[in-house]
């Protein structure tokens, strides 16, 4: 007999939470992030590292961390780097297949505050009619951007969110945010496998699918920090795709999950 994800979550005292962490050249940051996550008072927490063949050895380091974790950390190796969105889809798909009730998106660069994760999960699972996704938001009351960011970078981030909401009317203050906690059932409902966007536009498309399905998004405040080690992966190609995607979503043919 097949037991549904919703039934399993109801029968399990501690829902399985899987944090999906895409990596590419994050050798210095990954051990720090895993340490922060595993030290949280969050039962049944697991970390899934999705490494895109990092030339700096992040994948091999992740394997060593996993071997010492007693099953808390696992690694999904991909042979090439084809974008953040593709890495997240691969990791989320694996997490769902492994029985995750909650799937978390989190960057490896320490910009997302791990200490906010328990609040996000509690908010997600509160009540019978909880949200489909909880966003760690920079733009709700109490949220903040990294103080190290220059004024023009802050302006670009604010403009990107204004632009996305002007085109798609999502009603989400931080539509490009990458720190999210999802119900597994919500990821199944929006047809994760058909998502094709990458970079920031991946975040926008995922939010768009939630709203189009009549599901609910909740935002909780975070302070977004600047990465300390490594380099940003934000390329010109990602920026161009991010500008085009809202219009594609608004006027393009509807996909199965939208």
C-alpha positions as CSV (number, residue, x, y, z in Angstrom):
1,X,0.0,0.0,0.0
2,X,1.3,3.5,-0.9
3,X,1.2,6.0,1.9
4,X,0.8,9.7,0.8
5,X,3.3,12.3,1.8
6,X,0.6,14.2,3.7
7,X,-0.4,11.1,5.6
8,X,3.2,10.2,6.4
9,X,3.9,13.8,7.7
10,X,0.8,13.6,9.9
11,X,1.9,10.2,11.4
12,X,5.6,11.3,12.0
13,X,6.3,13.3,15.1
14,X,9.2,15.1,13.4
15,X,8.7,15.8,9.6
16,X,11.7,15.1,7.5
17,X,13.4,18.4,6.6
18,X,16.0,18.3,3.8
19,X,18.1,21.4,3.1
20,X,19.2,21.4,-0.5
21,X,22.6,23.3,-0.9
22,X,23.9,23.7,-4.5
23,X,27.7,24.1,-4.6
24,X,30.3,25.2,-7.1
25,X,33.7,26.1,-5.7
26,X,32.4,26.5,-2.1
27,X,35.2,24.5,-0.4
28,X,35.7,27.1,2.3
29,X,32.1,27.8,3.1
30,X,30.5,24.3,3.0
31,X,31.9,23.0,6.3
32,X,30.9,26.1,8.1
33,X,27.4,26.0,6.7
34,X,26.9,22.3,7.5
35,X,28.2,23.0,11.1
36,X,25.6,25.8,11.5
37,X,22.8,23.6,10.2
38,X,23.6,20.5,12.2
39,X,23.9,22.5,15.4
40,X,20.3,23.8,15.1
41,X,17.6,22.4,17.4
42,X,15.6,21.1,14.5
43,X,14.8,17.4,14.7
44,X,15.0,15.2,11.6
45,X,17.1,17.7,9.7
46,X,19.2,16.5,6.7
47,X,21.5,18.3,4.3
48,X,21.7,17.4,0.6
49,X,24.7,18.9,-1.1
50,X,24.3,19.2,-4.9
51,X,27.8,19.7,-6.4
52,X,28.3,20.6,-10.0
53,X,31.8,19.2,-10.4
54,X,33.6,21.9,-8.5
55,X,37.2,22.1,-9.7
56,X,38.3,23.3,-6.2
57,X,37.4,19.9,-4.7
58,X,34.1,20.9,-3.0
59,X,32.5,17.6,-4.1
60,X,35.2,15.4,-2.5
61,X,35.1,17.5,0.7
62,X,31.3,17.0,0.8
63,X,31.7,13.3,0.5
64,X,34.1,13.3,3.5
65,X,31.6,15.4,5.5
66,X,28.8,13.0,4.5
67,X,30.9,9.9,5.6
68,X,31.3,11.4,9.0
69,X,27.7,12.6,9.5
70,X,26.0,9.3,10.2
71,X,23.5,9.8,7.4
72,X,22.6,13.4,8.2
73,X,24.5,14.7,5.1
74,X,24.3,13.3,1.6
75,X,25.8,14.4,-1.7
76,X,24.4,14.5,-5.2
77,X,27.2,14.8,-7.8
78,X,26.4,16.4,-11.2
79,X,29.1,16.2,-13.9
80,X,28.7,19.8,-15.2
81,X,27.6,23.3,-14.2
82,X,24.4,24.3,-16.0
83,X,22.8,26.8,-13.6
84,X,21.4,27.2,-10.2
85,X,17.9,26.4,-11.2
86,X,18.9,23.0,-12.7
87,X,20.9,22.2,-9.5
88,X,17.9,23.0,-7.4
89,X,15.5,20.9,-9.5
90,X,17.9,18.0,-9.3
91,X,18.3,18.4,-5.5
92,X,14.6,18.9,-4.8
93,X,13.7,15.9,-6.9
94,X,16.1,13.7,-5.0
95,X,14.9,15.1,-1.6
96,X,11.2,14.3,-2.5
97,X,12.2,10.8,-3.7
98,X,14.0,10.3,-0.4
99,X,10.8,11.2,1.5
100,X,11.3,14.8,2.5
101,X,8.2,16.5,4.0
102,X,9.9,19.9,3.9
103,X,12.5,21.0,1.3
104,X,14.6,24.0,2.0
105,X,16.6,26.1,-0.6
106,X,19.7,27.6,0.8
107,X,22.9,29.1,-0.7
108,X,26.2,27.7,0.3
109,X,27.9,31.1,0.7
110,X,26.6,31.8,4.2
111,X,24.5,34.8,3.1
112,X,21.3,33.1,4.4
113,X,21.1,33.0,8.2
114,X,20.8,29.4,9.4
115,X,19.4,30.5,12.7
116,X,16.2,31.6,11.0
117,X,15.5,28.1,9.6
118,X,13.6,26.8,12.6
119,X,11.2,29.8,12.5
120,X,10.7,29.2,8.8
121,X,9.8,25.5,9.3
122,X,7.5,26.3,12.2
123,X,5.7,28.9,10.1
124,X,5.4,26.5,7.2
125,X,3.9,23.7,9.3
126,X,1.7,25.8,11.6
127,X,-2.0,24.8,11.4
128,X,-3.8,22.6,8.9
129,X,-3.9,25.3,6.2
130,X,-0.3,26.5,6.3
131,X,1.5,28.2,3.4
132,X,3.0,26.3,0.5
133,X,6.3,28.1,1.0
134,X,8.0,30.4,3.5
135,X,10.5,32.9,2.2
136,X,13.4,34.3,4.2
137,X,12.7,37.9,3.1
138,X,14.9,41.0,3.0
139,X,12.0,43.3,2.3
140,X,9.4,42.7,5.0
141,X,9.5,44.5,8.3
142,X,12.6,43.5,10.3
143,X,14.4,42.3,7.2
144,X,17.7,43.9,6.0
145,X,20.3,43.7,3.3
146,X,24.0,43.2,3.9
147,X,25.7,46.4,5.2
148,X,28.6,45.6,3.0
149,X,26.5,46.0,-0.2
150,X,27.1,49.2,-2.1
151,X,24.2,51.6,-2.7
152,X,23.9,50.7,-6.4
153,X,23.8,47.0,-5.6
154,X,21.0,47.6,-3.1
155,X,19.2,49.7,-5.6
156,X,19.5,47.0,-8.3
157,X,18.0,44.4,-5.9
158,X,15.1,46.7,-4.9
159,X,14.5,47.5,-8.6
160,X,14.5,43.8,-9.6
161,X,11.8,43.0,-7.0
162,X,9.7,46.1,-8.1
163,X,10.1,45.0,-11.7
164,X,9.0,41.4,-11.1
165,X,6.0,42.5,-9.1
166,X,5.0,45.1,-11.7
167,X,4.9,42.5,-14.5
168,X,3.5,39.5,-12.6
169,X,1.6,41.1,-9.6
170,X,2.9,38.3,-7.3
171,X,2.4,40.4,-4.1
172,X,5.7,39.0,-2.8
173,X,8.0,41.6,-1.4
174,X,11.2,39.6,-1.9
175,X,10.3,37.8,-5.2
176,X,14.0,37.0,-6.1
177,X,14.9,35.6,-2.6
178,X,16.7,32.2,-2.6
179,X,16.1,31.2,1.0
180,X,12.9,29.2,1.1
181,X,11.2,26.4,3.0
182,X,8.7,24.3,0.9
183,X,6.1,21.8,1.7
184,X,6.9,18.7,-0.3
185,X,3.3,18.5,-1.4
186,X,3.5,22.0,-2.8
187,X,6.6,21.1,-4.9
188,X,4.7,18.2,-6.3
189,X,1.6,20.4,-7.1
190,X,3.6,22.9,-9.1
191,X,5.2,20.2,-11.3
192,X,8.8,20.9,-10.3
193,X,10.2,18.7,-13.2
194,X,8.9,21.1,-15.8
195,X,10.6,24.3,-14.4
196,X,13.2,25.5,-16.9
197,X,14.4,28.8,-15.5
198,X,17.8,29.5,-14.0
199,X,19.4,32.0,-11.6
200,X,17.1,34.6,-10.0
201,X,14.5,33.8,-12.6
202,X,14.2,30.3,-11.2
203,X,13.0,31.9,-7.9
204,X,10.5,34.1,-9.8
205,X,9.1,31.2,-11.8
206,X,8.7,29.1,-8.6
207,X,6.8,31.9,-6.9
208,X,4.7,32.5,-10.0
209,X,3.6,28.8,-10.1
210,X,2.6,28.9,-6.4
211,X,0.4,31.9,-6.9
212,X,-1.2,30.5,-10.1
213,X,-2.1,27.4,-8.3
214,X,-3.9,29.4,-5.6
215,X,-1.4,28.4,-3.0
216,X,0.0,30.8,-0.3
217,X,3.4,32.4,0.3
218,X,4.5,33.7,3.6
219,X,7.6,35.9,4.2
220,X,9.6,36.1,7.4
221,X,12.4,38.6,7.9
222,X,16.1,37.8,7.6
223,X,19.3,39.8,7.5
224,X,21.0,38.9,4.3
225,X,24.8,38.9,4.6
226,X,27.5,39.3,2.0
227,X,29.6,36.2,1.2
228,X,33.0,36.1,3.0
229,X,34.8,33.5,0.9
230,X,34.7,32.8,-2.8
231,X,33.1,34.7,-5.7
232,X,29.6,35.5,-6.8
233,X,28.1,33.4,-9.6
234,X,25.9,36.2,-11.0
235,X,26.7,36.4,-14.7
236,X,25.4,38.7,-17.5
237,X,23.5,35.7,-18.9
238,X,21.7,35.2,-15.6
239,X,20.8,38.9,-15.5
240,X,19.4,38.9,-19.0
241,X,17.4,35.8,-18.3
242,X,16.0,37.4,-15.1
243,X,14.8,40.4,-17.1
244,X,13.1,38.3,-19.8
245,X,11.5,35.6,-17.6
246,X,8.7,37.7,-16.0
247,X,7.3,38.6,-19.5
248,X,7.7,35.0,-20.6
249,X,5.7,33.8,-17.6
250,X,3.0,36.5,-18.1
251,X,2.4,35.9,-21.8
252,X,3.9,32.5,-22.5
253,X,2.0,29.3,-22.9
254,X,0.9,27.8,-19.5
255,X,2.9,24.8,-18.4
256,X,1.5,21.9,-16.4
257,X,2.5,23.4,-13.0
258,X,1.5,27.0,-13.7
